[in-house]
Amino acid sequence: MNNKTPKLTVVGAGPGDVDLITIKAIKAIESADVILYDALINEELLKYASKDTEIIFVGKRKGCYAFQQEQINELIVAKAKEKGHVVRLKGGDPFIFGRGAEEIDYVQPFGLETYVVPGISSVSAVPAYQGIPLTKRHAAESFWVITGTTKNHQLSEDVAIAAKSTATIVILMGMSKLEDIVNVFSAENKQNTAVAVIQEGTTVNEKVGIGTISTIQQVVEENQLTSPAIIIIGDVVKERVKLTSIYKELENNS
């Protein structure tokens, strides 16, 4: 019989680069009895788990869900009561479009202790890897972070509000709505506004397309950019700093 206290730790695994995970996140993985991990996780991180840890993939790949959200919620409770410490490993930061708060809300009435380990979000890390500052004097005083696709599979209405501003706009989960996004910004006469699309940012598979509202769809098609990707819209894209590739630098030093 398991005498361990049932608990859930929701852990942010960072944006993709295996080195962009926090020390506290590694400690949580090391102490886990069960790990439930999503599709955007770098699976190299699972090497920190104990050999006795039960590891379960619960993410979505190629549009197919391993588990529905309700099933994940129930699995967390069941595994915590069976084995003790469940780590819910999520990409980026679990409280930025990660449904981390929803899972905590679900399990607390069942008596689980709950903890959160923040993660480095793709919102800031992915643009930074490409030398794109989200804010810069004379270019942008603020930035918006918006989901491109709502739970009803519609473009978020916040995109239209953001398009009226001078802020940098970062859109997650927006590739399937790119045409709609272009139309929204075009309606605000922002056809010449700079846009970056970054696929699988911070990883060795990273791909980038740079254009404007009027050209970005063609750029995406020519570069065969697909999800997972983030879209960055605003003058800061033109402020892109020329950086030596981290991967090339590591290769040269190895």
C-alpha positions, 0 to 999 in steps of 0.5 A: 500500500502506498503511504506517500502523500498524494501531490501534484507538481505542475512543471514548466519544461521551457521552450524546447532547448533542453538547457532552458529548464530550471534547476527546480524543474529538474529536482521535481522530475527527479523526485516524481513517482509518475510523470505525465508529459505533453507533446512539446516537451523535449524528451531528453528531459525525461532522463532526469527521472528515476528508473522507477518513475512511471512515465506517460505521454498524454499530449497531442501529435498530428491532431490526435489526442493521447488523452482528452483533458478530462481524462488527464485530470482523472489520471492525475488524481488516480496516479497521485493516490496510487503512487504519490508524487505526480509531475505534470510536465508542460512546455514553456510556462504552465500558466501561459496557455498551458492549462496548468491552473485548470488541472490544479483546480480540478485536483485540489478538491480530491485532497492533493497537495499542489505546487507549481514550478514556472518555466521559461516561456516560448513567448520571450525565449523564442524571439530572443533566440532570433534576436528579436526584442519584444520591447525596445525604445522607439519601437514598442513600449509593450507587448500582447500575448494572444492565443490564435485559436480559442476553445471554440476554434475561432480567432481570438477577438483580442487580435482585432483589438491588438491590431489597433495598437502600436504594441508588439503582438505575439500569437501562439497557436495561430498558424491555422488562423494566419490568413484571418490574422493577415486580414485583421491587420490589413483592415487596419492598414498595416500591410507593411508591418513586419512579421516573423514566424518561428517554428520549433524555436530554440531547438535544432529544428528551428526555422524562421520566416521574416516578412510583412503582413502582406507577404508573410503567407507567401513566406510561410509557404515558401519556407514550409513553416508549420506548427508548432510556431509562434507569430510575432508582429510589430516594428521590433521584428525590423530591430532584429539583432544579428546573432551567431547561431548558438548551435554553430558556436557549440559545434565549433567549440566541440 
